[in-house]
């Protein structure tokens, strides 16, 4: 540990730079002994808490300073001796005797005899013009580690006040403040405050100067055991003496990781603690657990091992998984998805996955997932200025070159999905080509990939292409592609004429598309989206704004609303649903976005798509959709990461088979454990102790969806289920080797969100009811402040809060409410099964 006296030399070294006009540093007189009083205080608490109730401690001592040597050729080159005396340790705030961990203990007992002797052993500082050139002491070790991860805001401030008398320091006050806060809930944060004071008490006669030409000669004369140490602190690993082994820890938590318990906060809590232990483990220790676990718990082990993101954990997973063996499909998929959610991916990870993709992969679905995850890693590494890394350059080249050569639609789609995650500027021309000239799902996929780009990337060429697609100036396009093109235009600072042309098209479109576009425009106005100002200007023209245009019938809709609006973050939901003219679902799109003061996180998107189903009810397909193959499937984005889409059925034969064997059970899209927040920062305080702040957030998630179709009742239903549990833990600590003080904070919650759409197409206009429901959601927070000694004596103060956010059926437009009454009124008059 760095000695507390390092503060003194730090202050002296900054003195000359801080005092206006002073260039030579403090001047120490020969034959004088300067006696100072020193104190340091450390506080740890919540961000807005009063320091009077904080956990912490105070250390105080006397400090003797005297000049040992002055360079005969340069008066500004000095060797100063600093000695701490009469060290005392106590509570920073008054405590009752039964809560005072220092009560009845001497400083030697608290710090330890060996460490106290080291603390009071003199150090030598060579100062040249007020700057530290060299530091000499009987060696100890230093700690410094810094690893910043997203999702935490940090703020550091420091100030030093000097009082001078006759060009010499009379007193110094120094204070450091460090604040850490979760961006998505700033109440779950912490602060560290370190205060120090140095005050000159007296100046007495001291020893004379030592005659020598160089510092080395003086040091050798004093004590040959003194060594010069580097001014930079050195990183060291702290060892836990009583911590359980990785295997022991896993045995203690494994029941909480059972698949049946994955929707509970305890699963996320156990997941985080397991990651912390995996990060300290060897590859052999990790493999021992992986190879011995059963098939029910092994997927959760894979989630945790992959999320640990250490070289040892990656090596263990790559050694364990055999991509040539299709029987371990679930484990391979969980591994890849955990890679896609990586909080700080390495170039080695991307390189490893690229090599796997170029090799033999038994499952086509895993092969698709591999390249989709590669796209996500490319984006994350590029966001960290890693676009020119060799592995990133190679992966980008591979995806773009193979897309250009791909002939099968399935191969084209998987490379487009990779680009949808990568969001490469150089991929925009490629996406434009497929959006405009591609057929069916390929065109739709390319358009939705372009929709994910920041509007700043949407050039004149992009807008011209989107206009051609929407207005069909070169070829006929499906409704799904045209509406996506319109959304891109309306969300990227559209011109007056672009908006006007879109509004003038309403009334000339297929019936359900008319209704959808009208609903989109109304949603822009109602929710005050960025383009609403331009839309209002266009609506002043009665050719664009008239009853005929705004009274079109249909059941398709687009609606946006708030889930929460808070001081730190707000979240919105949007539900878009587009039908064919025969009343069959073409696309439903549910989105949840989270906003803070400067960023936008696409938390969840679940898209259900269907096509080519008109033949089942002898209906006529819409324009441009006459030759579409029967298909239904689901696609999801989770925290900005596009997952591999899931197919319900493909082709008429598969459709009839699924209908006859339908159970009504939803199909799983993603299930597992995700590392949501991952932050660690260690700071060397000026007063010597090491301060650390660690925040980890885990998510247990289960998203599934299904589509049911009844010929008997001429009714269809889609259902998207979202089950989520979250646990966040923060530990902020100051470690002085002889005393620790800190604060632990946790928050946990669980919720379920269902989106259900029911369509009755026995009449026209057909009846559509959309529902978005959230169950009661418990929310709990806990905070523990502590002070502890190595002997085991400990002081703790705890506080907790629990609340329940009442369940809610989120409002949609009034027309939907009226239809739901008709749908459920009609269903109450009938009974029976689906098929």
Secondary structure, 3 states (H helix, E strand, C coil): CCCCCHHHHHHHHHHHHHCCCCCCCCCCCCCEEEEEEEEEEEEEECCCCCHHHCEEEEEEEEEEEEEEEEECCEEEEEEEEEEEEEEEEEECCCCCHHHCCCCCCCHHHHHCHHHHHHHCCCEEEEEECCEEEEEEECCCCCCCCEECCCCEEEEEEEEEEEEEECCEEEEEEEEEEEEEEECCEEEEEEEEEEEEEEEEEEEEECCCCCCCCCHHHHHHHHCCCCEEECCCCCCCCCCCCCCCCHHHHHHHHHHHHCHHHCCCHHHHHHHHHHHHHHCCCCHHHHHHHHHHCCHHHHHHHHHHHHHHCCHHHHHHHHHHCCCCCHHHHHHHHHHHHHHHCCCCCCHHHHHHHHHHHHCCCCCHHHHHHHHHHHHHHHHHHHHCCCCCCHHHHHHHHHHHHHHHHCCCHHHHHHHHHHHHHHCCHHHHHHHHHHHHHCCHHHHHHHHHHHHCCCHHHCCHHHHHHHHHHHHCCCCCCCHHHHHHHHHHHHCCCCCHHHHHHHHHHCCCCCHHHHHHHHHHHHHHHHCCCCCHHHHHHHCCCCCCCCHHHHCCCCCCEEEEEEEEECCCCEEEEEEEEEECCCCCEEEEEEEEEEECCCCEEEEEEEEEEEECCHHHHCCCCCCCCCCCCCEEEEEEEECCEECCCEEEEECHHHHHHHHHCCCCCCEEEEEEEEEEEEEEEEEECCCCCEEEEEEEEEEEEEEEEEEEEECCCCEEEEEEEEEEEEEEEEEEEEECCCEEEEEEEEEEEEEEEEEEEEEECCCCCCEEEEEEEECCEEEEEEEEEEEEECCCCEEEEEEEEEEEECCEECCCCHHHHHHHHHHHHHHCCCCCCCC
